[in-house]
Amino acid sequence: MSKKLTKRSEDYSKWYNELVVRADLAENSAVRGCMVIKPYGYAIWEKMQAELDKMFKATGHQNAYFPLFVPKSLFEAEEKNAEGFAKECAVVTHYRLQNDPDNKGKLRVDPEARLEEELVVRPTSEAIIWNTYRGWIQSYRDLPILINQWANVVRWEMRTRLFLRTAEFLWQEGHTAHATEAEAIAETEQMNKVYADFVENFMAIPVIKGVKTESERFAGAIDTHCIEALMQDGKALQAGTSHFLGQNFAKAFDVKFTNKEGKQDHVWATSWGVSTRLMGALIMTHSDDQGLVLPPNLAPNQVVIVPIYKNDEQLAEITNAVNTIKSSLESNGISVKFDNRDTLRPGAKFAQHELQGVPLRIAIGPKDLENGTVELARRDTLTKENVSIEGIENTISNLLETIQNDLYNKALRFRENHITEVNSFEEFKTVLETKTGFISAHWDGTAETEHKIKELTKATIRCVPYDSKIEDGLCVYSGKPSKQRVLFAKAY
Amino acid sequence: MSKKLTKRSEDYSKWYNELVVRADLAENSAVRGCMVIKPYGYAIWEKMQAELDKMFKATGHQNAYFPLFVPKSLFEAEEKNAEGFAKECAVVTHYRLQNDPDNKGKLRVDPEARLEEELVVRPTSEAIIWNTYRGWIQSYRDLPILINQWANVVRWEMRTRLFLRTAEFLWQEGHTAHATEAEAIAETEQMNKVYADFVENFMAIPVIKGVKTESERFAGAIDTHCIEALMQDGKALQAGTSHFLGQNFAKAFDVKFTNKEGKQDHVWATSWGVSTRLMGALIMTHSDDQGLVLPPNLAPNQVVIVPIYKNDEQLAEITNAVNTIKSSLESNGISVKFDNRDTLRPGAKFAQHELQGVPLRIAIGPKDLENGTVELARRDTLTKENVSIEGIENTISNLLETIQNDLYNKALRFRENHITEVNSFEEFKTVLETKTGFISAHWDGTAETEHKIKELTKATIRCVPYDSKIEDGLCVYSGKPSKQRVLFAKAY
């Protein structure tokens, strides 16, 4: 606990890796690319889940659960989707182990227990779900189907990083079925807005809503909407995606319905998801060289109280006062932890809570009791002040709201300062290397140019923002005519 | 919807399978032995999860998440555990698919993407978790570790049935680490009691708490505590288990700690779990020939309101009254669905809600409005009465409590009537074949006798009940001396 974190300015990537482990959020496991999400990290994820789940239900969705495995023949049915994920599929080929005759006490795969058809561990569930929907849909009366699933998925990534890119990750995936194209498009847009609302209001991370280019689209989608956030190192992070799938999956899985006019038509689809990757975004947006900084809306403990005492008598008096404060805060909906461990000194506790990003810390000693005050420290600004115990529930309630807003506004200012309009490729490269962040530039609309720019600079088109104005210009790379600017950035 | 369910008395097993599918709880999927949990079934599971999660947290546990995969070398480390699960393991051997050169548009496993070490899809997580705990525990100060995980697990079962036995199922698994044997045993017992409380108070299913015999123990455990329930067909169902693992896993994974005396010792362990199998217990305990019967504490909708009308004007008036009733019920914490679909007649709605086990149904028509009453129907007794709209929130609140208690008491009476003391093997066989249920009999304590009885009758020892008196007797099969009765039954 005593060793300081690497500074962001020294090595941002190392800072991130250290922070995740030392703040007890997650760690690498014995399984290549798979992480262990530790209780403190999982508690934050649970708060995210709870809020998202509420938002999904408020927009009419229900949860369900579909199998982990996808038979290969279903997996390959929607060709683009299959092609997009084939190279990163974990595949189950056998269903039994047996004693290894050559190695006492060891097991081996039983060669006689080979599956007739291999099973893909789901990298995403469109295939298994649309194969199921075929049995659920006959008429327009069966539509829409608005389902979400909380699940684990596996994508065999070669280079992994805790939360940001792991072979197994947790996510939710919405899969909806509609009678009309317009309704499916509206759903796609609605869910992208739900994601934006959640990320902005709960995670305090400003995002840009937009649409992906063809080459950045989800495999099998007609259009991918997304929200893009900017990390402190000037790299973008795709925080959520919502896909309009057209009739691609309905056609691949033969899902038809009788419409109101009595005619058969293929069903229209959407899918949308966010994952434990959001934890990475949360960490990288707000945290500092002292450790994690959590927005109050997602902090497992919004307030921690540390007693400062020399003997049991003092501790007893402090405990009395703390119990009153604690229950008054809790009855105001504030989560409070009284850290009365006798195995650590106050200084060590302060350091731990700072590292773990608890928004507010109260320290309380005998002098404070006499004065009717406590010392209140803000994690985000690292400032302290003495505040009166009387009315402390209002003080803290207001302060938590202030912190939530301040974090958002700070991240917003950073983001606004890191969107740069450029009009030449030289400028493009310079901004990308020196200032970093989003680059707003004209692009000729071709995959060729997009690919060339990526090859030369590692920057990709993050999105065509919803609010991008129609404006005549020349492509920053090819010089060909362009109708609007798009956002480029290097990205996680 | 119109076809009647098979009657329980005709074919209990068929009745169950039909009910699960027709009440929209779950269905079989394209993956052998894996089910799709449909939104209505999942909503019940979510209510179970929410309540259990609250109880786990109230007893000091935190959630976390560990990898889906277990490398074979870790899986085999605890030999008994490995031996117990080896025969039902799904094994990942490859991490990539490629285009099949012999089959255009098809994929095949890329032979070059074979994993160096095979990965077992977790059938249970002791191995991966204890391998992780090694890094978390040095001193007694790091103990206890009280962690729970909500996850999917896979056990390649040959004969599967929706909810009761599926290749993939959802569950929670607690994994705790302790400094002393006594503390670990206390935890094992505590969690078995938590399960009993949950199943009795929320699921309205009476259970017998007890300890498993050696041959029925969890693979790798020193002792397995369990709760056993009785289904309407007289078969027992193991509803939850809590294992005292001793130091077995700590030894297999070399997890040691320095105790207060400064000495190194292996850590003591427990694990405990309940699964979506509980859904099967819920269905089979309370439901009837008309369909599902849900205890109010777990019903996604406790009350459904069906309007009876002939024209839009009537519907508008009814809707007005319903809105008032609905918000008054909701403000009393009662979940209500207003079923105003215009695609179904009232009769069809009644049948659907009956099939889906909604505890209370309100029907309301123009006559009712005049009289200031509604028709209130109980699902469990299928009785109806007219009740006054005024004060309906109290009427319904009390009635929901009554239904919850009645369901429990009904199941308890059935269970009490189906525990039969027998003192000879002839009697044993007769009761098992005619009366069914639990048989309380003396047993000589040997695995040999236990095995023989199972072979001859298919009955297993469900548990040695906590409250089994010490009483001299003779084993019902071998005639050898016995100190207490144990409970036998045929079981799911």
Boltz contact constraints between the chains, C-beta under 6 A:
constraints:
  - contact:
      token1: [A, 29]
      token2: [B, 67]
      max_distance: 6.0
  - contact:
      token1: [A, 30]
      token2: [B, 71]
      max_distance: 6.0
  - contact:
      token1: [A, 30]
      token2: [B, 74]
      max_distance: 6.0
  - contact:
      token1: [A, 30]
      token2: [B, 131]
      max_distance: 6.0
  - contact:
      token1: [A, 31]
      token2: [B, 67]
      max_distance: 6.0
  - contact:
      token1: [A, 31]
      token2: [B, 69]
      max_distance: 6.0
  - contact:
      token1: [A, 34]
      token2: [B, 67]
      max_distance: 6.0
  - contact:
      token1: [A, 36]
      token2: [B, 66]
      max_distance: 6.0
  - contact:
      token1: [A, 36]
      token2: [B, 132]
      max_distance: 6.0
  - contact:
      token1: [A, 37]
      token2: [B, 64]
      max_distance: 6.0
  - contact:
      token1: [A, 37]
      token2: [B, 65]
      max_distance: 6.0
  - contact:
      token1: [A, 38]
      token2: [B, 64]
      max_distance: 6.0
  - contact:
      token1: [A, 39]
      token2: [B, 62]
      max_distance: 6.0
  - contact:
      token1: [A, 39]
      token2: [B, 64]
      max_distance: 6.0
  - contact:
      token1: [A, 42]
      token2: [B, 63]
      max_distance: 6.0
  - contact:
      token1: [A, 42]
      token2: [B, 64]
      max_distance: 6.0
  - contact:
      token1: [A, 42]
      token2: [B, 65]
      max_distance: 6.0
  - contact:
      token1: [A, 62]
      token2: [B, 39]
      max_distance: 6.0
  - contact:
      token1: [A, 63]
      token2: [B, 42]
      max_distance: 6.0
  - contact:
      token1: [A, 64]
      token2: [B, 37]
      max_distance: 6.0
  - contact:
      token1: [A, 64]
      token2: [B, 38]
      max_distance: 6.0
  - contact:
      token1: [A, 64]
      token2: [B, 39]
      max_distance: 6.0
  - contact:
      token1: [A, 64]
      token2: [B, 42]
      max_distance: 6.0
  - contact:
      token1: [A, 65]
      token2: [B, 37]
      max_distance: 6.0
  - contact:
      token1: [A, 65]
      token2: [B, 42]
      max_distance: 6.0
  - contact:
      token1: [A, 66]
      token2: [B, 36]
      max_distance: 6.0
  - contact:
      token1: [A, 67]
      token2: [B, 29]
      max_distance: 6.0
  - contact:
      token1: [A, 67]
      token2: [B, 31]
      max_distance: 6.0
  - contact:
      token1: [A, 67]
      token2: [B, 34]
      max_distance: 6.0
  - contact:
      token1: [A, 67]
      token2: [B, 168]
      max_distance: 6.0
  - contact:
      token1: [A, 68]
      token2: [B, 152]
      max_distance: 6.0
  - contact:
      token1: [A, 68]
      token2: [B, 168]
      max_distance: 6.0
  - contact:
      token1: [A, 69]
      token2: [B, 31]
      max_distance: 6.0
  - contact:
      token1: [A, 71]
      token2: [B, 30]
      max_distance: 6.0
  - contact:
      token1: [A, 74]
      token2: [B, 30]
      max_distance: 6.0
  - contact:
      token1: [A, 76]
      token2: [B, 106]
      max_distance: 6.0
  - contact:
      token1: [A, 76]
      token2: [B, 107]
      max_distance: 6.0
  - contact:
      token1: [A, 86]
      token2: [B, 97]
      max_distance: 6.0
  - contact:
      token1: [A, 86]
      token2: [B, 107]
      max_distance: 6.0
  - contact:
      token1: [A, 87]
      token2: [B, 96]
      max_distance: 6.0
  - contact:
      token1: [A, 89]
      token2: [B, 97]
      max_distance: 6.0
  - contact:
      token1: [A, 90]
      token2: [B, 92]
      max_distance: 6.0
  - contact:
      token1: [A, 90]
      token2: [B, 95]
      max_distance: 6.0
  - contact:
      token1: [A, 91]
      token2: [B, 94]
      max_distance: 6.0
  - contact:
      token1: [A, 91]
      token2: [B, 109]
      max_distance: 6.0
  - contact:
      token1: [A, 92]
      token2: [B, 90]
      max_distance: 6.0
  - contact:
      token1: [A, 92]
      token2: [B, 92]
      max_distance: 6.0
  - contact:
      token1: [A, 93]
      token2: [B, 93]
      max_distance: 6.0
  - contact:
      token1: [A, 94]
      token2: [B, 91]
      max_distance: 6.0
  - contact:
      token1: [A, 95]
      token2: [B, 90]
      max_distance: 6.0
  - contact:
      token1: [A, 95]
      token2: [B, 156]
      max_distance: 6.0
  - contact:
      token1: [A, 96]
      token2: [B, 87]
      max_distance: 6.0
  - contact:
      token1: [A, 97]
      token2: [B, 86]
      max_distance: 6.0
  - contact:
      token1: [A, 97]
      token2: [B, 89]
      max_distance: 6.0
  - contact:
      token1: [A, 106]
      token2: [B, 76]
      max_distance: 6.0
  - contact:
      token1: [A, 107]
      token2: [B, 76]
      max_distance: 6.0
  - contact:
      token1: [A, 107]
      token2: [B, 86]
      max_distance: 6.0
  - contact:
      token1: [A, 109]
      token2: [B, 91]
      max_distance: 6.0
  - contact:
      token1: [A, 109]
      token2: [B, 118]
      max_distance: 6.0
  - contact:
      token1: [A, 118]
      token2: [B, 109]
      max_distance: 6.0
  - contact:
      token1: [A, 131]
      token2: [B, 30]
      max_distance: 6.0
  - contact:
      token1: [A, 132]
      token2: [B, 36]
      max_distance: 6.0
  - contact:
      token1: [A, 141]
      token2: [B, 343]
      max_distance: 6.0
  - contact:
      token1: [A, 152]
      token2: [B, 68]
      max_distance: 6.0
  - contact:
      token1: [A, 156]
      token2: [B, 95]
      max_distance: 6.0
  - contact:
      token1: [A, 168]
      token2: [B, 67]
      max_distance: 6.0
  - contact:
      token1: [A, 168]
      token2: [B, 68]
      max_distance: 6.0
  - contact:
      token1: [A, 343]
      token2: [B, 141]
      max_distance: 6.0
